[in-house]
Amino acid sequence: MGQGRGSASVAVVIMVALLGLMMADQVYGATYTVGGSAGWTFNLDTWPKGKRFRAGDSLVFNYDSTVHNVVAVNRGGYTSCSAPAGAKMYKSGQDQIKLVKGQNFFICSIVGHCQSGMKIAITAT
């Protein structure tokens, strides 16, 4: 009888450990550096392609804060390259932003930058 209980205990411990690892990924999410080694810069519209983003994942925006910023906008702000009143602006040069479920839009609000392709649209599941 002792052998059967030991095997079951080991199986339970392994299952709990695996479940904990799976949940940790969901709680903490993945971290993506926008633009890769080039950072937050122009012509990034293709950067999100091929990546699978989830709500809770984080985007890291690395850039020169003396010449750029990051603004979280809605679809209208993304399309028109304008930051609506009350939009959240980041300007540290090393911003980390968590994605929400659905569409997430980001632009650089420095005059001409968004229009020159410094913007991204990301859908998180």
VMD Tcl script that builds the backbone (N, CA, C; Angstrom):
set m [mol new atoms 375]
animate dup $m
set s [atomselect $m all]
$s set {name element resname resid chain x y z} {
  {N N MET 1 A 0.808 -1.197 0.000}
  {CA C MET 1 A 0.000 0.000 0.000}
  {C C MET 1 A 0.845 1.253 0.000}
  {N N GLY 2 A 1.964 1.244 0.687}
  {CA C GLY 2 A 2.819 2.402 0.781}
  {C C GLY 2 A 3.346 2.855 -0.574}
  {N N GLN 3 A 3.628 1.894 -1.477}
  {CA C GLN 3 A 4.150 2.256 -2.784}
  {C C GLN 3 A 3.134 3.056 -3.593}
  {N N GLY 4 A 1.919 2.657 -3.587}
  {CA C GLY 4 A 0.887 3.339 -4.362}
  {C C GLY 4 A 0.711 4.783 -3.910}
  {N N ARG 5 A 0.716 5.017 -2.626}
  {CA C ARG 5 A 0.547 6.374 -2.106}
  {C C ARG 5 A 1.714 7.273 -2.490}
  {N N GLY 6 A 2.923 6.746 -2.444}
  {CA C GLY 6 A 4.101 7.536 -2.798}
  {C C GLY 6 A 4.050 7.970 -4.253}
  {N N SER 7 A 3.658 7.078 -5.137}
  {CA C SER 7 A 3.578 7.398 -6.561}
  {C C SER 7 A 2.518 8.457 -6.814}
  {N N ALA 8 A 1.397 8.335 -6.136}
  {CA C ALA 8 A 0.328 9.312 -6.303}
  {C C ALA 8 A 0.774 10.683 -5.795}
  {N N SER 9 A 1.497 10.723 -4.687}
  {CA C SER 9 A 1.974 11.987 -4.131}
  {C C SER 9 A 2.934 12.676 -5.084}
  {N N VAL 10 A 3.813 11.912 -5.682}
  {CA C VAL 10 A 4.766 12.481 -6.639}
  {C C VAL 10 A 4.019 13.043 -7.844}
  {N N ALA 11 A 3.031 12.327 -8.328}
  {CA C ALA 11 A 2.250 12.783 -9.482}
  {C C ALA 11 A 1.517 14.079 -9.159}
  {N N VAL 12 A 0.963 14.185 -7.970}
  {CA C VAL 12 A 0.252 15.391 -7.566}
  {C C VAL 12 A 1.219 16.573 -7.491}
  {N N VAL 13 A 2.389 16.359 -6.929}
  {CA C VAL 13 A 3.386 17.424 -6.823}
  {C C VAL 13 A 3.797 17.902 -8.213}
  {N N ILE 14 A 4.014 16.991 -9.132}
  {CA C ILE 14 A 4.397 17.349 -10.500}
  {C C ILE 14 A 3.271 18.127 -11.171}
  {N N MET 15 A 2.036 17.685 -11.008}
  {CA C MET 15 A 0.906 18.381 -11.625}
  {C C MET 15 A 0.752 19.790 -11.058}
  {N N VAL 16 A 0.911 19.955 -9.757}
  {CA C VAL 16 A 0.799 21.273 -9.130}
  {C C VAL 16 A 1.921 22.183 -9.638}
  {N N ALA 17 A 3.123 21.656 -9.768}
  {CA C ALA 17 A 4.247 22.450 -10.268}
  {C C ALA 17 A 4.001 22.903 -11.703}
  {N N LEU 18 A 3.521 22.000 -12.551}
  {CA C LEU 18 A 3.223 22.359 -13.942}
  {C C LEU 18 A 2.110 23.399 -14.022}
  {N N LEU 19 A 1.091 23.235 -13.218}
  {CA C LEU 19 A -0.010 24.203 -13.190}
  {C C LEU 19 A 0.496 25.572 -12.751}
  {N N GLY 20 A 1.379 25.599 -11.767}
  {CA C GLY 20 A 1.956 26.862 -11.305}
  {C C GLY 20 A 2.757 27.555 -12.399}
  {N N LEU 21 A 3.520 26.787 -13.169}
  {CA C LEU 21 A 4.284 27.370 -14.273}
  {C C LEU 21 A 3.363 27.940 -15.344}
  {N N MET 22 A 2.304 27.237 -15.659}
  {CA C MET 22 A 1.357 27.720 -16.670}
  {C C MET 22 A 0.670 28.993 -16.190}
  {N N MET 23 A 0.303 29.040 -14.931}
  {CA C MET 23 A -0.375 30.216 -14.398}
  {C C MET 23 A 0.580 31.403 -14.309}
  {N N ALA 24 A 1.834 31.165 -14.004}
  {CA C ALA 24 A 2.807 32.254 -13.910}
  {C C ALA 24 A 2.934 32.959 -15.256}
  {N N ASP 25 A 2.911 32.205 -16.353}
  {CA C ASP 25 A 2.990 32.809 -17.680}
  {C C ASP 25 A 1.778 33.693 -17.932}
  {N N GLN 26 A 0.605 33.258 -17.484}
  {CA C GLN 26 A -0.611 34.039 -17.689}
  {C C GLN 26 A -0.633 35.280 -16.805}
  {N N VAL 27 A -0.113 35.182 -15.601}
  {CA C VAL 27 A -0.133 36.305 -14.676}
  {C C VAL 27 A 0.890 37.353 -15.079}
  {N N TYR 28 A 2.093 36.926 -15.400}
  {CA C TYR 28 A 3.165 37.859 -15.679}
  {C C TYR 28 A 3.236 38.258 -17.145}
  {N N GLY 29 A 2.854 37.395 -18.043}
  {CA C GLY 29 A 2.877 37.699 -19.464}
  {C C GLY 29 A 4.292 37.794 -20.013}
  {N N ALA 30 A 4.334 37.940 -21.314}
  {CA C ALA 30 A 5.603 38.071 -22.022}
  {C C ALA 30 A 5.982 39.544 -22.115}
  {N N THR 31 A 7.251 39.795 -22.366}
  {CA C THR 31 A 7.740 41.160 -22.548}
  {C C THR 31 A 8.356 41.270 -23.932}
  {N N TYR 32 A 7.928 42.273 -24.678}
  {CA C TYR 32 A 8.419 42.520 -26.032}
  {C C TYR 32 A 9.069 43.893 -26.094}
  {N N THR 33 A 10.248 43.979 -26.682}
  {CA C THR 33 A 10.891 45.261 -26.905}
  {C C THR 33 A 10.476 45.758 -28.280}
  {N N VAL 34 A 9.711 46.839 -28.302}
  {CA C VAL 34 A 9.179 47.386 -29.546}
  {C C VAL 34 A 10.331 47.779 -30.472}
  {N N GLY 35 A 10.304 47.262 -31.690}
  {CA C GLY 35 A 11.346 47.556 -32.664}
  {C C GLY 35 A 12.608 46.740 -32.515}
  {N N GLY 36 A 12.612 45.806 -31.544}
  {CA C GLY 36 A 13.812 45.001 -31.322}
  {C C GLY 36 A 14.985 45.871 -30.911}
  {N N SER 37 A 16.161 45.556 -31.420}
  {CA C SER 37 A 17.369 46.295 -31.017}
  {C C SER 37 A 17.364 47.743 -31.519}
  {N N ALA 38 A 16.578 48.028 -32.561}
  {CA C ALA 38 A 16.491 49.406 -33.074}
  {C C ALA 38 A 15.662 50.296 -32.148}
  {N N GLY 39 A 14.784 49.684 -31.363}
  {CA C GLY 39 A 13.942 50.436 -30.437}
  {C C GLY 39 A 12.758 51.106 -31.118}
  {N N TRP 40 A 12.111 51.994 -30.383}
  {CA C TRP 40 A 10.931 52.742 -30.837}
  {C C TRP 40 A 11.418 53.788 -31.834}
  {N N THR 41 A 11.124 53.558 -33.106}
  {CA C THR 41 A 11.623 54.427 -34.162}
  {C C THR 41 A 10.622 54.454 -35.314}
  {N N PHE 42 A 11.023 54.922 -36.459}
  {CA C PHE 42 A 10.138 55.062 -37.616}
  {C C PHE 42 A 9.928 53.733 -38.344}
  {N N ASN 43 A 8.807 53.647 -39.063}
  {CA C ASN 43 A 8.480 52.503 -39.926}
  {C C ASN 43 A 8.409 51.166 -39.181}
  {N N LEU 44 A 7.656 51.164 -38.096}
  {CA C LEU 44 A 7.503 49.941 -37.301}
  {C C LEU 44 A 6.192 49.214 -37.578}
  {N N ASP 45 A 5.455 49.624 -38.588}
  {CA C ASP 45 A 4.139 49.050 -38.816}
  {C C ASP 45 A 4.174 47.534 -39.009}
  {N N THR 46 A 5.279 46.978 -39.487}
  {CA C THR 46 A 5.356 45.525 -39.670}
  {C C THR 46 A 5.934 44.808 -38.453}
  {N N TRP 47 A 6.446 45.538 -37.479}
  {CA C TRP 47 A 7.080 44.895 -36.317}
  {C C TRP 47 A 6.149 43.917 -35.593}
  {N N PRO 48 A 4.865 44.227 -35.383}
  {CA C PRO 48 A 4.004 43.278 -34.664}
  {C C PRO 48 A 3.679 41.997 -35.443}
  {N N LYS 49 A 3.856 41.998 -36.759}
  {CA C LYS 49 A 3.480 40.838 -37.582}
  {C C LYS 49 A 4.233 39.587 -37.159}
  {N N GLY 50 A 3.480 38.494 -37.032}
  {CA C GLY 50 A 4.067 37.215 -36.654}
  {C C GLY 50 A 4.212 37.012 -35.160}
  {N N LYS 51 A 3.878 38.019 -34.379}
  {CA C LYS 51 A 3.945 37.898 -32.923}
  {C C LYS 51 A 2.539 37.671 -32.387}
  {N N ARG 52 A 2.442 36.927 -31.319}
  {CA C ARG 52 A 1.145 36.645 -30.698}
  {C C ARG 52 A 1.102 37.343 -29.345}
  {N N PHE 53 A 0.332 38.404 -29.280}
  {CA C PHE 53 A 0.242 39.195 -28.061}
  {C C PHE 53 A -0.979 38.789 -27.255}
  {N N ARG 54 A -0.816 38.842 -25.936}
  {CA C ARG 54 A -1.918 38.524 -25.023}
  {C C ARG 54 A -2.092 39.662 -24.037}
  {N N ALA 55 A -3.312 39.819 -23.560}
  {CA C ALA 55 A -3.570 40.805 -22.510}
  {C C ALA 55 A -2.648 40.484 -21.338}
  {N N GLY 56 A -2.008 41.509 -20.791}
  {CA C GLY 56 A -1.058 41.313 -19.696}
  {C C GLY 56 A 0.386 41.278 -20.151}
  {N N ASP 57 A 0.624 41.048 -21.458}
  {CA C ASP 57 A 1.983 41.143 -21.976}
  {C C ASP 57 A 2.433 42.595 -21.857}
  {N N SER 58 A 3.734 42.800 -21.799}
  {CA C SER 58 A 4.274 44.154 -21.696}
  {C C SER 58 A 5.072 44.517 -22.932}
  {N N LEU 59 A 4.914 45.758 -23.337}
  {CA C LEU 59 A 5.732 46.319 -24.404}
  {C C LEU 59 A 6.742 47.251 -23.759}
  {N N VAL 60 A 7.994 47.142 -24.169}
  {CA C VAL 60 A 9.036 48.041 -23.697}
  {C C VAL 60 A 9.390 48.946 -24.868}
  {N N PHE 61 A 9.277 50.240 -24.644}
  {CA C PHE 61 A 9.610 51.243 -25.651}
  {C C PHE 61 A 10.931 51.893 -25.250}
  {N N ASN 62 A 11.981 51.630 -26.001}
  {CA C ASN 62 A 13.289 52.238 -25.768}
  {C C ASN 62 A 13.523 53.294 -26.845}
  {N N TYR 63 A 13.852 54.523 -26.420}
  {CA C TYR 63 A 14.022 55.621 -27.367}
  {C C TYR 63 A 14.735 56.780 -26.684}
  {N N ASP 64 A 15.175 57.739 -27.491}
  {CA C ASP 64 A 15.804 58.959 -26.990}
  {C C ASP 64 A 14.678 59.899 -26.557}
  {N N SER 65 A 14.543 60.109 -25.269}
  {CA C SER 65 A 13.431 60.907 -24.732}
  {C C SER 65 A 13.551 62.399 -25.044}
  {N N THR 66 A 14.684 62.828 -25.589}
  {CA C THR 66 A 14.794 64.237 -25.964}
  {C C THR 66 A 14.182 64.506 -27.337}
  {N N VAL 67 A 13.893 63.427 -28.094}
  {CA C VAL 67 A 13.329 63.629 -29.437}
  {C C VAL 67 A 12.066 62.821 -29.730}
  {N N HIS 68 A 11.669 61.918 -28.814}
  {CA C HIS 68 A 10.481 61.088 -29.033}
  {C C HIS 68 A 9.667 60.960 -27.752}
  {N N ASN 69 A 8.473 60.392 -27.901}
  {CA C ASN 69 A 7.643 60.001 -26.770}
  {C C ASN 69 A 6.766 58.845 -27.222}
  {N N VAL 70 A 5.921 58.361 -26.342}
  {CA C VAL 70 A 4.956 57.315 -26.665}
  {C C VAL 70 A 3.626 57.784 -26.100}
  {N N VAL 71 A 2.588 57.718 -26.918}
  {CA C VAL 71 A 1.254 58.083 -26.454}
  {C C VAL 71 A 0.310 56.930 -26.770}
  {N N ALA 72 A -0.396 56.464 -25.741}
  {CA C ALA 72 A -1.422 55.441 -25.937}
  {C C ALA 72 A -2.677 56.156 -26.430}
  {N N VAL 73 A -3.137 55.772 -27.607}
  {CA C VAL 73 A -4.278 56.444 -28.224}
  {C C VAL 73 A -5.355 55.436 -28.609}
  {N N ASN 74 A -6.496 55.946 -29.035}
  {CA C ASN 74 A -7.552 55.086 -29.565}
  {C C ASN 74 A -7.356 54.968 -31.078}
  {N N ARG 75 A -8.258 54.231 -31.731}
  {CA C ARG 75 A -8.136 54.023 -33.176}
  {C C ARG 75 A -8.114 55.359 -33.928}
  {N N GLY 76 A -8.976 56.285 -33.527}
  {CA C GLY 76 A -9.034 57.582 -34.177}
  {C C GLY 76 A -7.717 58.337 -34.074}
  {N N GLY 77 A -7.111 58.303 -32.888}
  {CA C GLY 77 A -5.823 58.960 -32.685}
  {C C GLY 77 A -4.728 58.306 -33.503}
  {N N TYR 78 A -4.803 56.987 -33.634}
  {CA C TYR 78 A -3.828 56.242 -34.435}
  {C C TYR 78 A -3.961 56.620 -35.911}
  {N N THR 79 A -5.194 56.632 -36.400}
  {CA C THR 79 A -5.443 56.924 -37.813}
  {C C THR 79 A -5.081 58.364 -38.165}
  {N N SER 80 A -5.453 59.297 -37.291}
  {CA C SER 80 A -5.223 60.715 -37.573}
  {C C SER 80 A -3.867 61.224 -37.078}
  {N N CYS 81 A -3.127 60.359 -36.376}
  {CA C CYS 81 A -1.835 60.757 -35.788}
  {C C CYS 81 A -2.005 61.957 -34.868}
  {N N SER 82 A -3.014 61.882 -34.013}
  {CA C SER 82 A -3.207 62.947 -33.030}
  {C C SER 82 A -3.591 62.332 -31.691}
  {N N ALA 83 A -3.108 62.934 -30.634}
  {CA C ALA 83 A -3.398 62.440 -29.292}
  {C C ALA 83 A -4.654 63.124 -28.773}
  {N N PRO 84 A -5.713 62.359 -28.504}
  {CA C PRO 84 A -6.923 62.963 -27.951}
  {C C PRO 84 A -6.677 63.513 -26.546}
  {N N ALA 85 A -7.506 64.437 -26.134}
  {CA C ALA 85 A -7.401 64.990 -24.777}
  {C C ALA 85 A -7.438 63.852 -23.767}
  {N N GLY 86 A -6.549 63.907 -22.807}
  {CA C GLY 86 A -6.509 62.903 -21.751}
  {C C GLY 86 A -5.719 61.648 -22.094}
  {N N ALA 87 A -5.150 61.570 -23.296}
  {CA C ALA 87 A -4.368 60.385 -23.674}
  {C C ALA 87 A -3.132 60.289 -22.777}
  {N N LYS 88 A -2.765 59.079 -22.420}
  {CA C LYS 88 A -1.603 58.846 -21.556}
  {C C LYS 88 A -0.323 58.986 -22.362}
  {N N MET 89 A 0.553 59.913 -21.942}
  {CA C MET 89 A 1.830 60.138 -22.606}
  {C C MET 89 A 2.965 59.607 -21.740}
  {N N TYR 90 A 3.877 58.900 -22.387}
  {CA C TYR 90 A 5.063 58.372 -21.722}
  {C C TYR 90 A 6.265 59.080 -22.318}
  {N N LYS 91 A 7.242 59.408 -21.484}
  {CA C LYS 91 A 8.401 60.121 -22.000}
  {C C LYS 91 A 9.692 59.833 -21.248}
  {N N SER 92 A 9.795 58.641 -20.677}
  {CA C SER 92 A 11.007 58.307 -19.927}
  {C C SER 92 A 12.136 57.819 -20.830}
  {N N GLY 93 A 11.791 57.319 -22.008}
  {CA C GLY 93 A 12.795 56.721 -22.889}
  {C C GLY 93 A 12.960 55.232 -22.670}
  {N N GLN 94 A 12.332 54.731 -21.606}
  {CA C GLN 94 A 12.359 53.293 -21.289}
  {C C GLN 94 A 11.025 52.921 -20.664}
  {N N ASP 95 A 9.958 53.102 -21.435}
  {CA C ASP 95 A 8.614 52.890 -20.907}
  {C C ASP 95 A 8.176 51.442 -21.065}
  {N N GLN 96 A 7.514 50.928 -20.049}
  {CA C GLN 96 A 6.957 49.578 -20.098}
  {C C GLN 96 A 5.454 49.706 -19.934}
  {N N ILE 97 A 4.711 49.195 -20.921}
  {CA C ILE 97 A 3.265 49.356 -20.950}
  {C C ILE 97 A 2.612 47.991 -21.106}
  {N N LYS 98 A 1.655 47.694 -20.213}
  {CA C LYS 98 A 0.919 46.426 -20.299}
  {C C LYS 98 A -0.195 46.535 -21.324}
  {N N LEU 99 A -0.340 45.489 -22.116}
  {CA C LEU 99 A -1.396 45.438 -23.117}
  {C C LEU 99 A -2.717 45.036 -22.483}
  {N N VAL 100 A -3.789 45.622 -22.968}
  {CA C VAL 100 A -5.124 45.230 -22.556}
  {C C VAL 100 A -5.712 44.348 -23.649}
  {N N LYS 101 A -6.729 43.598 -23.308}
  {CA C LYS 101 A -7.370 42.733 -24.290}
  {C C LYS 101 A -8.005 43.593 -25.375}
  {N N GLY 102 A -7.804 43.192 -26.613}
  {CA C GLY 102 A -8.348 43.932 -27.741}
  {C C GLY 102 A -7.270 44.745 -28.425}
  {N N GLN 103 A -7.667 45.864 -28.979}
  {CA C GLN 103 A -6.733 46.680 -29.748}
  {C C GLN 103 A -6.009 47.693 -28.870}
  {N N ASN 104 A -4.724 47.841 -29.118}
  {CA C ASN 104 A -3.851 48.778 -28.418}
  {C C ASN 104 A -3.123 49.592 -29.486}
  {N N PHE 105 A -3.180 50.908 -29.362}
  {CA C PHE 105 A -2.584 51.792 -30.357}
  {C C PHE 105 A -1.596 52.739 -29.687}
  {N N PHE 106 A -0.442 52.942 -30.327}
  {CA C PHE 106 A 0.590 53.818 -29.783}
  {C C PHE 106 A 1.175 54.669 -30.904}
  {N N ILE 107 A 1.417 55.942 -30.592}
  {CA C ILE 107 A 2.032 56.850 -31.551}
  {C C ILE 107 A 3.109 57.669 -30.847}
  {N N CYS 108 A 3.984 58.282 -31.637}
  {CA C CYS 108 A 4.867 59.329 -31.139}
  {C C CYS 108 A 4.170 60.626 -31.523}
  {N N SER 109 A 3.935 61.508 -30.543}
  {CA C SER 109 A 3.171 62.723 -30.820}
  {C C SER 109 A 4.034 63.922 -31.227}
  {N N ILE 110 A 5.344 63.713 -31.376}
  {CA C ILE 110 A 6.201 64.791 -31.858}
  {C C ILE 110 A 5.806 65.077 -33.313}
  {N N VAL 111 A 5.656 66.347 -33.649}
  {CA C VAL 111 A 5.164 66.752 -34.966}
  {C C VAL 111 A 5.899 66.023 -36.097}
  {N N GLY 112 A 5.120 65.362 -36.949}
  {CA C GLY 112 A 5.640 64.664 -38.115}
  {C C GLY 112 A 6.094 63.239 -37.878}
  {N N HIS 113 A 6.315 62.832 -36.637}
  {CA C HIS 113 A 6.842 61.493 -36.371}
  {C C HIS 113 A 5.824 60.402 -36.673}
  {N N CYS 114 A 4.620 60.539 -36.161}
  {CA C CYS 114 A 3.591 59.536 -36.432}
  {C C CYS 114 A 3.325 59.448 -37.932}
  {N N GLN 115 A 3.224 60.592 -38.572}
  {CA C GLN 115 A 2.972 60.630 -40.005}
  {C C GLN 115 A 4.099 59.953 -40.791}
  {N N SER 116 A 5.282 59.903 -40.212}
  {CA C SER 116 A 6.435 59.254 -40.849}
  {C C SER 116 A 6.559 57.794 -40.432}
  {N N GLY 117 A 5.535 57.246 -39.774}
  {CA C GLY 117 A 5.507 55.825 -39.452}
  {C C GLY 117 A 5.887 55.448 -38.040}
  {N N MET 118 A 5.958 56.409 -37.139}
  {CA C MET 118 A 6.296 56.081 -35.750}
  {C C MET 118 A 4.997 55.835 -34.984}
  {N N LYS 119 A 4.412 54.657 -35.287}
  {CA C LYS 119 A 3.169 54.244 -34.652}
  {C C LYS 119 A 3.016 52.745 -34.820}
  {N N ILE 120 A 2.323 52.119 -33.871}
  {CA C ILE 120 A 2.030 50.693 -33.974}
  {C C ILE 120 A 0.621 50.417 -33.473}
  {N N ALA 121 A 0.041 49.382 -34.034}
  {CA C ALA 121 A -1.270 48.884 -33.619}
  {C C ALA 121 A -1.088 47.416 -33.257}
  {N N ILE 122 A -1.533 47.040 -32.073}
  {CA C ILE 122 A -1.362 45.678 -31.593}
  {C C ILE 122 A -2.683 45.155 -31.048}
  {N N THR 123 A -3.037 43.942 -31.458}
  {CA C THR 123 A -4.233 43.299 -30.929}
  {C C THR 123 A -3.792 42.209 -29.959}
  {N N ALA 124 A -4.311 42.279 -28.743}
  {CA C ALA 124 A -3.987 41.291 -27.710}
  {C C ALA 124 A -5.212 40.423 -27.442}
  {N N THR 125 A -4.999 39.123 -27.398}
  {CA C THR 125 A -6.101 38.190 -27.131}
  {C C THR 125 A -6.242 37.939 -25.659}
}
mol reanalyze $m
mol bondsrecalc $m
mol representation Tube
mol addrep $m
